[in-house]
Amino acid sequence: EKRSTTLKGRLMATLFFEPSTRTRLSFECAMTRLGGSVVGFVDPKATSVAKGETLADTIKMAEAYADVIVLRHPNEGSARLASEFSSKPIINAGDGAGQHPTQTLLDLFTIKSELGKIDGKKIILVGDLKYGRTVHSLAYALSLFNAELIFVAPPQLQMPSEIISGLKERGITPVQKNALEDVIP
């Protein structure tokens, strides 16, 4: 079905402290198609944040209105911090160079749909692995499926050492390469 009333009477707050098109619109479309409503902002300069309101204050205000809060923020760990101030669920829609778990769910869905399964697959992540929050989340998620991970990036944009360490703690030792030509075969 294209429409549902599952979330009729429910309100989602989208608090986007950073620019976004796909993530914000996907959340807003999903909420609307499920019968719910959306409030929020896409420019913190047009809110009390511009006058010095803290993240904690913004979250407390939003939770008074909404049933769930979707947060995109430039500071790593901001969604986790926001969850400490809210009794309502906080959905991390991207936090600095940290994580982007909602994109990871879509990536996992795509891999499974295209390849039939995720378990044990060889997955190569290419590009800006240092600052690309989507690949940070995806690497952790793929480790849950015992995927063989190969990271390809120039040395200055390789996966952060703390993520490599976290993967090793989970039993995954990724291979790191600097050139795509090294892994194409």
Disulfide bonds with the S-S distance in Angstrom:
none
